[in-house]
Every structure is written in structure tokens, then in C-alpha cells.
């Protein structure tokens, strides 16, 4: 009996050691994210972007970084990382755009020299991204990294296009954004997390993407196509990136972007919420959080969207949510989460074409 009690004690101590070790590892990830947020916020404080052409972009970067700081302080690591990625993209873009004196003097050859150097680095980072080991990371971390990596080279190519079409200095913003996205993806890959729950079985999202694209094409009719033009741009941008990620077998990123497209599609028809409906949405978010917490598998991508929904309806500064934030929170609960759980199941057949050709022309900057 004594030996058995001693064995139980040893097992209990070992279990406690494992639990504490896991907590320490998770805390290490939180510390890494906090430090990275603080580094970029200090950089913006020490070297503000004063160029009037890019001060607004830098201000938006500061807002995103503040949001990241608020989220990580509340323990919402996935949301914090998403906002950090936004902030890094905008900050790097604004800095590169403001650093234009050399290109203004040297013209297109000077831009091409900068672009060539960036291309070498970013192409190598993209190559490394193909073989990263994500076995120890939650799917949401992989998704954010893959989405950022997927944006990097198209943004770089977009910068060259703008430099050629409108002027050499006009491409610098996109080169900076491309560098920011690739750097953020690499940062995500270096985060230290406890061994995750049983992993999400990732797969191609092509059937869902084709089906949603067909629904989007059908919805793109006047007057809605005119009144909601910016919403359609965001929807098609999310679909485009999801398709590109899926083609590269970046399936976590493809799922993440597919769900973002589902959210944007849902916003096309989402009604305004009255006070009672707003209260119901807040209650539903709590219920869904409890459901996710009880699941014995990696549902971190769903958690990311639910963290975002929570941030929409409860601002850390006490300000009131906007009408669109209430609508978006409801779409996440009612449409995005069901789409996520459907994506956990085996893929359906790719929907066949209706035979009707629909041509949609959208003028947009890369991934905006």
C-alpha cells in the first residue's frame, strides 16, 4: 500500500510538472507576442512616420498594435497575433513608403535595386515556409502565418506593378508590406507553444471555395453590387487569397481565409440588431466559448473568430460597438462557426459549373 501510495504521489507530481511545463510554454508564447508588440509600438514612438502621404497608414498601424496589446492582456493570443500582423504590415509599409528620397532621385532603376534586394530575401523566406514544421503549434498560428506568407510575394509583385504604372515611389509601400508579412510569418513560426490538443485534420477547401465563389457571383447584381462594392472587394479578395493558399497546400491558411470570406458574404445581408438581439449575441458568444473550451481537439481557428466576435461587442475602452460590429459578431456565431465545423468533415465533391458565365471586374490593390 505504501509503495502504491508513493507511486501515485510520483505520478501526481509528474502530472503537475507536465501541467506547469505546458503553462510555462504557453506563457512563453504570450511573452514573445507581448515583446513583439512592445517592440513595434516603441519603434513607432521613437521614429514616427511624419511623411503626410503615409502618416495615416502609420496611425492605422498604431491602432492595430494597440488592439493587439489589449487582446494579449486579456489572454486572447490568437486575436492579438492577428492584430499584430495587421500592425506590422501597415507599419513596414508606411516606413518603406516614406523612405522615398533615394527612389525619387534615382527613378525606376533605384526602385528596381530596392525591389531586387527585397525579392531575394522574400523568395528565400517563401521557400523556407514550404517546409516548416507546425506539429507543435495550434492551427490558428499556422493559419495566420500561411496567410501572411501567401500575401507576401503578390504584394511584392504588386509594388513593381505600381512603380511601373504610376511612378517608382508608388511601389515602395507594397514592398514594405511584403517584407512585413513575411517577417510576421517567420515570427509566428518561432513561437513556443505547449503541445497542442489532437490536431485539426486539414484538407483542401476547394469544394467550399468554389461553392462560395458561385454564390458570390450570383449575388453580384445591381443595386447591391454598387451599394456594397467595397464589401464585394473584401469578399473576393478573401476568396482569391484562400484559393492561392489552397493551391499551395497551405490548408490552415486556406481555411482561415475561407471563413473570412464566409463572414464577408454573410455581411451582405446581415440585418441591423436591436437591443434584445445584441444581448442575445453577447450571450451566444459566451455559450460558444464554453463549447469550444470543452472540446478535446484543436479548434483554435474557431477560437480566433470567436475572440474577434467578443472584441466587437465589448470594447476595452468602454466605447459602444458600431452597428457593423454587432452584425459581424452575429455572422460569426450564426455562419462562420457552423462553416468551421462543416470544414472539419471530409470534403464534398467540387460543385459543377451552372454553365452560365459571369464576368466580374474589380479594381483593387493587392489584398486590401
Secondary structure as the mmCIF struct_conf table of DSSP 4:
data_model
#
loop_
_struct_conf.conf_type_id
_struct_conf.id
_struct_conf.beg_label_comp_id
_struct_conf.beg_label_asym_id
_struct_conf.beg_label_seq_id
_struct_conf.end_label_comp_id
_struct_conf.end_label_asym_id
_struct_conf.end_label_seq_id
HELX_RH_AL_P HELX_RH_AL_P1 UNK A 2 UNK A 46
BEND BEND1 UNK A 47 UNK A 47
TURN_TY1_P TURN_TY1_P1 UNK A 52 UNK A 54
HELX_RH_AL_P HELX_RH_AL_P2 UNK A 55 UNK A 73
TURN_TY1_P TURN_TY1_P2 UNK A 74 UNK A 75
HELX_RH_AL_P HELX_RH_AL_P3 UNK A 77 UNK A 98
HELX_RH_AL_P HELX_RH_AL_P4 UNK A 101 UNK A 129
TURN_TY1_P TURN_TY1_P3 UNK A 130 UNK A 131
TURN_TY1_P TURN_TY1_P4 UNK A 135 UNK A 136
BEND BEND2 UNK A 137 UNK A 137
HELX_RH_AL_P HELX_RH_AL_P5 UNK A 139 UNK A 165
TURN_TY1_P TURN_TY1_P5 UNK A 166 UNK A 166
HELX_RH_3T_P HELX_RH_3T_P1 UNK A 168 UNK A 171
HELX_RH_AL_P HELX_RH_AL_P6 UNK A 172 UNK A 189
TURN_TY1_P TURN_TY1_P6 UNK A 190 UNK A 190
HELX_LH_PP_P HELX_LH_PP_P1 UNK A 194 UNK A 196
BEND BEND3 UNK A 197 UNK A 197
STRN STRN1 UNK A 198 UNK A 198
HELX_RH_AL_P HELX_RH_AL_P7 UNK A 206 UNK A 219
TURN_TY1_P TURN_TY1_P7 UNK A 222 UNK A 223
HELX_RH_AL_P HELX_RH_AL_P8 UNK A 224 UNK A 227
TURN_TY1_P TURN_TY1_P8 UNK A 228 UNK A 228
HELX_RH_AL_P HELX_RH_AL_P9 UNK A 229 UNK A 247
TURN_TY1_P TURN_TY1_P9 UNK A 248 UNK A 249
HELX_RH_AL_P HELX_RH_AL_P10 UNK A 251 UNK A 267
TURN_TY1_P TURN_TY1_P10 UNK A 268 UNK A 269
HELX_LH_PP_P HELX_LH_PP_P2 UNK A 270 UNK A 272
HELX_RH_AL_P HELX_RH_AL_P11 UNK A 275 UNK A 294
BEND BEND4 UNK A 296 UNK A 296
STRN STRN2 UNK A 297 UNK A 297
HELX_RH_AL_P HELX_RH_AL_P12 UNK A 300 UNK A 313
BEND BEND5 UNK A 314 UNK A 314
TURN_TY1_P TURN_TY1_P11 UNK A 316 UNK A 317
HELX_LH_PP_P HELX_LH_PP_P3 UNK A 319 UNK A 322
HELX_RH_AL_P HELX_RH_AL_P13 UNK A 323 UNK A 331
HELX_RH_PI_P HELX_RH_PI_P1 UNK A 332 UNK A 336
HELX_RH_AL_P HELX_RH_AL_P14 UNK A 337 UNK A 343
TURN_TY1_P TURN_TY1_P12 UNK A 344 UNK A 344
BEND BEND6 UNK A 345 UNK A 345
HELX_LH_PP_P HELX_LH_PP_P4 UNK A 346 UNK A 353
BEND BEND7 UNK A 355 UNK A 355
TURN_TY1_P TURN_TY1_P13 UNK A 366 UNK A 367
#
